[in-house]
Structures are given as structure tokens and as C-alpha cells.
Amino acid sequence: MDYIKVNGLQKDEVIGLVKEWIKLYPHSFNPDVTFGFYELTDNQVIICLHDDLSTLAVSLLVIYLTSALKDSTEAEAVAAYLTVDDNEILLKQNYGRRAKFFAKSTEEDKTSVYILLENDYCVEYSFKGHAKPVKESGFVYAEPALAEAIENIAKEEICVGEVLPKNKVEKSLEPDASPLQKMMWYLICGAVGLGIGFLLVYLYF
């Protein structure tokens, strides 16, 4: 499972931040993408990530959440753990490996994330160009036992489509909409137009 662990915030605060982050990229997500939230003890929250989220999207979310904890003294207060399945940041040879994402800096012009692979190979990505290897980083990959931690905890879920509702008519008339959807809306619009026309003729004459 791909997830982000956040230390120092309550679940409602984390949900609010994720919603704000989604609104920053209104055209970047499928409306069916979901985020699940578990609240652990001591202000620890787990965000379950949808399979459609890329490593770039996860990196941006990690930076956003970390910036909300800029006054925190805890190192790596926000860390994402996921299985690499794209090559937006990492090379294709890393497909299938687990990786840990955490912020190095959230300062403007210096924003970057560290990506630590399960073989302890570490790179730094600053959202421009390619990720650069970090020599002798000293980081050792370790992942918490999440399954046991959330086993008896209720999950709260939000859907992108609920945060960014789309107009159903516009969606139905999109180029990739089905012919049946298009025909339905054309018939509705045509019927309304004819009704108005007949009403005007009746009133006028």
C-alpha cells in the first residue's frame, strides 16, 4: 500500500490540507481518485494514496504537508512510502521498488525532496531537471509496520470529485463522452428549445 505518514497534526487538519492541495491542481486528477485517512495515537495520521498518483504528485503533496509543519522540530515529520511505478522522477530500472519520500527543504527557490529507495540508494529532486544522487547520505531505508497499526482503526475517505465537483452537462458533452450521453443532452436541449418556441408562438398569436 502507498501512504504518507504525518506526525504532529490531527486527522481533520490533515484532511483540510489535502483538500486545499487538491484545489491547487484542479485539472490534474481523475474525479474518482480517493484519499483514505487513519488517525493513530500522538497526533499521527496515515494518508492512504490512490494508485493513480504519480511520484511527482506524491512529492508535491509531501512538500505541501511539510510546509504546514514548518515550526515542527521533528525530523521527517512527513514521509511517504510507495512502490515506484512510473519514471517521472526515478529511472525505469527502479520500477517495483519501495521508496521513501521526505522533504529536504520547503523554502522558496530551494524546495526539494529526498527519495530513499529500499536498497538505501538516495537521490535529491528539486522539481527541475533530473533527480541527483546523494553520495554517502547516511540514510537507511526502514518502513513502519502499518498493517498492525491501522488494523482496528476506522478509515475516513475523501474523493477528488467531491472536492472539485464537475458540471454534469459539460462532462457529458466532452469529446470523449459516450454517444448516448451526448444524444441525451442534445435531445433535452432540443425539447426545451421547441417548448419555448411553441409557447412564444401561442402567446404572440
Phi and psi in degrees as GROMACS dihedral restraints (atoms count N, CA, C in turn):
[ dihedral_restraints ]
;  ai    aj    ak    al  type     phi  dphi    fc
    3     4     5     6     1   -92.5    20    10
    4     5     6     7     1   134.2    20    10
    6     7     8     9     1  -158.2    20    10
    7     8     9    10     1   165.2    20    10
    9    10    11    12     1  -121.0    20    10
   10    11    12    13     1   134.3    20    10
   12    13    14    15     1  -105.7    20    10
   13    14    15    16     1   126.6    20    10
   15    16    17    18     1  -118.5    20    10
   16    17    18    19     1   124.8    20    10
   18    19    20    21     1  -108.5    20    10
   19    20    21    22     1   132.6    20    10
   21    22    23    24     1   106.4    20    10
   22    23    24    25     1     2.4    20    10
   24    25    26    27     1  -133.5    20    10
   25    26    27    28     1   154.4    20    10
   27    28    29    30     1   -86.8    20    10
   28    29    30    31     1   164.4    20    10
   30    31    32    33     1   -58.8    20    10
   31    32    33    34     1   -44.7    20    10
   33    34    35    36     1   -62.1    20    10
   34    35    36    37     1   -35.9    20    10
   36    37    38    39     1   -66.5    20    10
   37    38    39    40     1   -42.0    20    10
   39    40    41    42     1   -66.6    20    10
   40    41    42    43     1   -42.8    20    10
   42    43    44    45     1   -59.9    20    10
   43    44    45    46     1   -43.1    20    10
   45    46    47    48     1   -61.2    20    10
   46    47    48    49     1   -41.0    20    10
   48    49    50    51     1   -66.7    20    10
   49    50    51    52     1   -41.2    20    10
   51    52    53    54     1   -64.1    20    10
   52    53    54    55     1   -40.2    20    10
   54    55    56    57     1   -62.5    20    10
   55    56    57    58     1   -42.9    20    10
   57    58    59    60     1   -61.9    20    10
   58    59    60    61     1   -41.3    20    10
   60    61    62    63     1   -64.6    20    10
   61    62    63    64     1   -42.0    20    10
   63    64    65    66     1   -58.6    20    10
   64    65    66    67     1   -41.5    20    10
   66    67    68    69     1   -67.6    20    10
   67    68    69    70     1   -18.9    20    10
   69    70    71    72     1   -72.7    20    10
   70    71    72    73     1   -20.8    20    10
   72    73    74    75     1  -129.2    20    10
   73    74    75    76     1    63.5    20    10
   75    76    77    78     1   -63.7    20    10
   76    77    78    79     1   -19.9    20    10
   78    79    80    81     1  -110.2    20    10
   79    80    81    82     1    16.1    20    10
   81    82    83    84     1  -104.0    20    10
   82    83    84    85     1    -9.9    20    10
   84    85    86    87     1  -123.6    20    10
   85    86    87    88     1   147.4    20    10
   87    88    89    90     1   -69.5    20    10
   88    89    90    91     1   134.8    20    10
   90    91    92    93     1   -58.3    20    10
   91    92    93    94     1   -20.6    20    10
   93    94    95    96     1   -85.9    20    10
   94    95    96    97     1    -4.3    20    10
   96    97    98    99     1   -65.2    20    10
   97    98    99   100     1   134.3    20    10
   99   100   101   102     1  -122.4    20    10
  100   101   102   103     1   158.2    20    10
  102   103   104   105     1  -128.6    20    10
  103   104   105   106     1   130.7    20    10
  105   106   107   108     1  -107.2    20    10
  106   107   108   109     1   147.1    20    10
  108   109   110   111     1  -130.8    20    10
  109   110   111   112     1   129.2    20    10
  111   112   113   114     1  -120.3    20    10
  112   113   114   115     1   134.9    20    10
  114   115   116   117     1  -104.4    20    10
  115   116   117   118     1   119.0    20    10
  117   118   119   120     1   -95.4    20    10
  118   119   120   121     1  -169.1    20    10
  120   121   122   123     1   -79.1    20    10
  121   122   123   124     1   163.5    20    10
  123   124   125   126     1    56.1    20    10
  124   125   126   127     1    44.1    20    10
  126   127   128   129     1    56.6    20    10
  127   128   129   130     1    45.2    20    10
  129   130   131   132     1  -112.4    20    10
  130   131   132   133     1   130.6    20    10
  132   133   134   135     1  -126.9    20    10
  133   134   135   136     1   137.3    20    10
  135   136   137   138     1  -106.6    20    10
  136   137   138   139     1   128.3    20    10
  138   139   140   141     1  -107.4    20    10
  139   140   141   142     1   112.7    20    10
  141   142   143   144     1   -80.4    20    10
  142   143   144   145     1   127.7    20    10
  144   145   146   147     1   -98.8    20    10
  145   146   147   148     1   144.0    20    10
  147   148   149   150     1   -73.8    20    10
  148   149   150   151     1   149.2    20    10
  150   151   152   153     1   -61.7    20    10
  151   152   153   154     1   -24.5    20    10
  153   154   155   156     1   -75.1    20    10
  154   155   156   157     1   -12.4    20    10
  156   157   158   159     1   -75.9    20    10
  157   158   159   160     1   129.6    20    10
  159   160   161   162     1   -82.6    20    10
  160   161   162   163     1   169.1    20    10
  162   163   164   165     1   -63.9    20    10
  163   164   165   166     1   -32.1    20    10
  165   166   167   168     1   -65.1    20    10
  166   167   168   169     1   -45.9    20    10
  168   169   170   171     1   -61.3    20    10
  169   170   171   172     1   -43.1    20    10
  171   172   173   174     1   -63.4    20    10
  172   173   174   175     1   -40.6    20    10
  174   175   176   177     1   -60.5    20    10
  175   176   177   178     1   -43.6    20    10
  177   178   179   180     1   -64.4    20    10
  178   179   180   181     1   -39.1    20    10
  180   181   182   183     1   -68.1    20    10
  181   182   183   184     1   -39.5    20    10
  183   184   185   186     1   -60.2    20    10
  184   185   186   187     1   -45.5    20    10
  186   187   188   189     1   -61.0    20    10
  187   188   189   190     1   -43.6    20    10
  189   190   191   192     1   -63.6    20    10
  190   191   192   193     1   -46.0    20    10
  192   193   194   195     1   -67.2    20    10
  193   194   195   196     1   -38.4    20    10
  195   196   197   198     1   -64.5    20    10
  196   197   198   199     1   -38.5    20    10
  198   199   200   201     1   -64.2    20    10
  199   200   201   202     1   -26.9    20    10
  201   202   203   204     1   -75.1    20    10
  202   203   204   205     1   -16.1    20    10
  204   205   206   207     1  -111.4    20    10
  205   206   207   208     1    30.8    20    10
  207   208   209   210     1   -62.1    20    10
  208   209   210   211     1   -21.6    20    10
  210   211   212   213     1   -90.0    20    10
  211   212   213   214     1    -1.8    20    10
  213   214   215   216     1   -73.2    20    10
  214   215   216   217     1   141.3    20    10
  216   217   218   219     1   -96.0    20    10
  217   218   219   220     1    -2.5    20    10
  219   220   221   222     1   -81.9    20    10
  220   221   222   223     1   128.6    20    10
  222   223   224   225     1   -71.1    20    10
  223   224   225   226     1   139.2    20    10
  225   226   227   228     1    53.9    20    10
  226   227   228   229     1    49.0    20    10
  228   229   230   231     1   -64.4    20    10
  229   230   231   232     1   -23.8    20    10
  231   232   233   234     1  -124.4    20    10
  232   233   234   235     1   124.0    20    10
  234   235   236   237     1  -144.0    20    10
  235   236   237   238     1   132.1    20    10
  237   238   239   240     1  -103.0    20    10
  238   239   240   241     1   143.6    20    10
  240   241   242   243     1  -126.7    20    10
  241   242   243   244     1   121.6    20    10
  243   244   245   246     1  -150.8    20    10
  244   245   246   247     1   164.1    20    10
  246   247   248   249     1   -94.6    20    10
  247   248   249   250     1   123.5    20    10
  249   250   251   252     1   -66.5    20    10
  250   251   252   253     1   124.6    20    10
  252   253   254   255     1  -137.5    20    10
  253   254   255   256     1    19.2    20    10
  255   256   257   258     1  -149.2    20    10
  256   257   258   259     1   173.0    20    10
  258   259   260   261     1  -122.2    20    10
  259   260   261   262     1    32.8    20    10
  261   262   263   264     1   -66.6    20    10
  262   263   264   265     1   -35.2    20    10
  264   265   266   267     1  -119.6    20    10
  265   266   267   268     1   -48.8    20    10
  267   268   269   270     1   -96.4    20    10
  268   269   270   271     1   154.8    20    10
  270   271   272   273     1   -68.4    20    10
  271   272   273   274     1   156.7    20    10
  273   274   275   276     1   -59.8    20    10
  274   275   276   277     1   -25.8    20    10
  276   277   278   279     1   -65.1    20    10
  277   278   279   280     1   -12.4    20    10
  279   280   281   282     1   -94.7    20    10
  280   281   282   283     1     3.0    20    10
  282   283   284   285     1   -51.0    20    10
  283   284   285   286     1   136.1    20    10
  285   286   287   288     1    86.9    20    10
  286   287   288   289     1    -8.4    20    10
  288   289   290   291     1   -87.5    20    10
  289   290   291   292     1   149.1    20    10
  291   292   293   294     1   -79.9    20    10
  292   293   294   295     1   146.0    20    10
  294   295   296   297     1  -142.6    20    10
  295   296   297   298     1   149.5    20    10
  297   298   299   300     1  -112.4    20    10
  298   299   300   301     1   129.8    20    10
  300   301   302   303     1  -113.6    20    10
  301   302   303   304     1   129.1    20    10
  303   304   305   306     1  -150.1    20    10
  304   305   306   307     1   155.4    20    10
  306   307   308   309     1   -79.1    20    10
  307   308   309   310     1   137.2    20    10
  309   310   311   312     1   -89.8    20    10
  310   311   312   313     1   -44.2    20    10
  312   313   314   315     1  -152.0    20    10
  313   314   315   316     1   142.8    20    10
  315   316   317   318     1  -115.1    20    10
  316   317   318   319     1    11.0    20    10
  318   319   320   321     1   -72.1    20    10
  319   320   321   322     1   142.8    20    10
  321   322   323   324     1   -58.4    20    10
  322   323   324   325     1   136.6    20    10
  324   325   326   327     1    77.2    20    10
  325   326   327   328     1    -8.0    20    10
  327   328   329   330     1  -126.5    20    10
  328   329   330   331     1     8.3    20    10
  330   331   332   333     1   -61.8    20    10
  331   332   333   334     1   128.8    20    10
  333   334   335   336     1  -160.7    20    10
  334   335   336   337     1   163.1    20    10
  336   337   338   339     1  -125.8    20    10
  337   338   339   340     1   150.1    20    10
  339   340   341   342     1   -95.6    20    10
  340   341   342   343     1   138.2    20    10
  342   343   344   345     1  -121.3    20    10
  343   344   345   346     1   114.6    20    10
  345   346   347   348     1  -109.9    20    10
  346   347   348   349     1   115.9    20    10
  348   349   350   351     1   -81.7    20    10
  349   350   351   352     1   162.2    20    10
  351   352   353   354     1   -63.2    20    10
  352   353   354   355     1   -16.7    20    10
  354   355   356   357     1   -92.3    20    10
  355   356   357   358     1    13.8    20    10
  357   358   359   360     1    71.9    20    10
  358   359   360   361     1     9.8    20    10
  360   361   362   363     1   -75.9    20    10
  361   362   363   364     1   129.4    20    10
  363   364   365   366     1  -122.2    20    10
  364   365   366   367     1   138.0    20    10
  366   367   368   369     1  -131.6    20    10
  367   368   369   370     1   157.9    20    10
  369   370   371   372     1  -115.3    20    10
  370   371   372   373     1   133.3    20    10
  372   373   374   375     1  -124.1    20    10
  373   374   375   376     1   124.2    20    10
  375   376   377   378     1  -110.3    20    10
  376   377   378   379     1    22.1    20    10
  378   379   380   381     1    65.9    20    10
  379   380   381   382     1    24.9    20    10
  381   382   383   384     1  -156.1    20    10
  382   383   384   385     1   139.3    20    10
  384   385   386   387     1    69.6    20    10
  385   386   387   388     1  -150.2    20    10
  387   388   389   390     1  -105.4    20    10
  388   389   390   391     1   160.3    20    10
  390   391   392   393     1   -67.1    20    10
  391   392   393   394     1   142.1    20    10
  393   394   395   396     1  -112.2    20    10
  394   395   396   397     1   135.8    20    10
  396   397   398   399     1   -61.1    20    10
  397   398   399   400     1   142.7    20    10
  399   400   401   402     1  -106.3    20    10
  400   401   402   403     1   108.5    20    10
  402   403   404   405     1   -76.6    20    10
  403   404   405   406     1   135.7    20    10
  405   406   407   408     1    49.4    20    10
  406   407   408   409     1    51.5    20    10
  408   409   410   411     1   -65.8    20    10
  409   410   411   412     1   -29.4    20    10
  411   412   413   414     1    82.5    20    10
  412   413   414   415     1    -3.7    20    10
  414   415   416   417     1   -79.7    20    10
  415   416   417   418     1   140.8    20    10
  417   418   419   420     1  -121.7    20    10
  418   419   420   421     1   126.5    20    10
  420   421   422   423     1   -69.0    20    10
  421   422   423   424     1   129.2    20    10
  423   424   425   426     1  -149.2    20    10
  424   425   426   427     1   137.0    20    10
  426   427   428   429     1  -123.8    20    10
  427   428   429   430     1   134.3    20    10
  429   430   431   432     1   -66.6    20    10
  430   431   432   433     1   154.7    20    10
  432   433   434   435     1   -79.9    20    10
  433   434   435   436     1    86.1    20    10
  435   436   437   438     1   -71.7    20    10
  436   437   438   439     1   -40.8    20    10
  438   439   440   441     1   -54.0    20    10
  439   440   441   442     1   -43.3    20    10
  441   442   443   444     1   -70.6    20    10
  442   443   444   445     1   -35.9    20    10
  444   445   446   447     1   -67.0    20    10
  445   446   447   448     1   -34.0    20    10
  447   448   449   450     1  -106.6    20    10
  448   449   450   451     1     6.1    20    10
  450   451   452   453     1   -54.3    20    10
  451   452   453   454     1   -43.4    20    10
  453   454   455   456     1  -112.9    20    10
  454   455   456   457     1    27.1    20    10
  456   457   458   459     1  -112.7    20    10
  457   458   459   460     1   134.2    20    10
  459   460   461   462     1   -70.4    20    10
  460   461   462   463     1   141.6    20    10
  462   463   464   465     1  -101.3    20    10
  463   464   465   466     1   136.0    20    10
  465   466   467   468     1  -106.2    20    10
  466   467   468   469     1   140.3    20    10
  468   469   470   471     1  -129.9    20    10
  469   470   471   472     1   142.8    20    10
  471   472   473   474     1  -125.2    20    10
  472   473   474   475     1   152.7    20    10
  474   475   476   477     1  -118.9    20    10
  475   476   477   478     1   138.1    20    10
  477   478   479   480     1   -55.8    20    10
  478   479   480   481     1   -38.4    20    10
  480   481   482   483     1   -62.4    20    10
  481   482   483   484     1   -24.3    20    10
  483   484   485   486     1   -83.8    20    10
  484   485   486   487     1   -29.4    20    10
  486   487   488   489     1   -78.7    20    10
  487   488   489   490     1   -37.2    20    10
  489   490   491   492     1  -124.1    20    10
  490   491   492   493     1    74.5    20    10
  492   493   494   495     1   -63.5    20    10
  493   494   495   496     1   138.4    20    10
  495   496   497   498     1  -103.2    20    10
  496   497   498   499     1   150.1    20    10
  498   499   500   501     1   -71.2    20    10
  499   500   501   502     1   121.7    20    10
  501   502   503   504     1   -63.7    20    10
  502   503   504   505     1   -35.6    20    10
  504   505   506   507     1   -66.1    20    10
  505   506   507   508     1   -46.1    20    10
  507   508   509   510     1   -61.3    20    10
  508   509   510   511     1   -40.6    20    10
  510   511   512   513     1   -64.7    20    10
  511   512   513   514     1   -38.2    20    10
  513   514   515   516     1   -71.1    20    10
  514   515   516   517     1   -22.1    20    10
  516   517   518   519     1  -100.2    20    10
  517   518   519   520     1     7.7    20    10
  519   520   521   522     1   -65.5    20    10
  520   521   522   523     1   153.7    20    10
  522   523   524   525     1   -54.5    20    10
  523   524   525   526     1   -32.8    20    10
  525   526   527   528     1   -93.5    20    10
  526   527   528   529     1     7.3    20    10
  528   529   530   531     1   -69.8    20    10
  529   530   531   532     1   155.9    20    10
  531   532   533   534     1   -71.3    20    10
  532   533   534   535     1   150.7    20    10
  534   535   536   537     1   -57.0    20    10
  535   536   537   538     1   -33.1    20    10
  537   538   539   540     1   -66.0    20    10
  538   539   540   541     1   -41.8    20    10
  540   541   542   543     1   -63.3    20    10
  541   542   543   544     1   -45.6    20    10
  543   544   545   546     1   -60.9    20    10
  544   545   546   547     1   -45.9    20    10
  546   547   548   549     1   -61.1    20    10
  547   548   549   550     1   -40.6    20    10
  549   550   551   552     1   -59.7    20    10
  550   551   552   553     1   -47.5    20    10
  552   553   554   555     1   -71.7    20    10
  553   554   555   556     1   -33.8    20    10
  555   556   557   558     1   -64.1    20    10
  556   557   558   559     1   -41.6    20    10
  558   559   560   561     1   -64.8    20    10
  559   560   561   562     1   -41.2    20    10
  561   562   563   564     1   -62.7    20    10
  562   563   564   565     1   -47.7    20    10
  564   565   566   567     1   -63.2    20    10
  565   566   567   568     1   -39.8    20    10
  567   568   569   570     1   -65.0    20    10
  568   569   570   571     1   -42.4    20    10
  570   571   572   573     1   -64.5    20    10
  571   572   573   574     1   -41.6    20    10
  573   574   575   576     1   -63.2    20    10
  574   575   576   577     1   -41.7    20    10
  576   577   578   579     1   -63.3    20    10
  577   578   579   580     1   -44.5    20    10
  579   580   581   582     1   -63.4    20    10
  580   581   582   583     1   -40.8    20    10
  582   583   584   585     1   -60.9    20    10
  583   584   585   586     1   -44.0    20    10
  585   586   587   588     1   -64.4    20    10
  586   587   588   589     1   -39.3    20    10
  588   589   590   591     1   -62.8    20    10
  589   590   591   592     1   -48.2    20    10
  591   592   593   594     1   -61.3    20    10
  592   593   594   595     1   -38.9    20    10
  594   595   596   597     1   -64.8    20    10
  595   596   597   598     1   -41.6    20    10
  597   598   599   600     1   -65.6    20    10
  598   599   600   601     1   -41.6    20    10
  600   601   602   603     1   -61.4    20    10
  601   602   603   604     1   -44.1    20    10
  603   604   605   606     1   -62.4    20    10
  604   605   606   607     1   -46.1    20    10
  606   607   608   609     1   -67.7    20    10
  607   608   609   610     1   -35.7    20    10
  609   610   611   612     1   -73.8    20    10
  610   611   612   613     1   -41.7    20    10
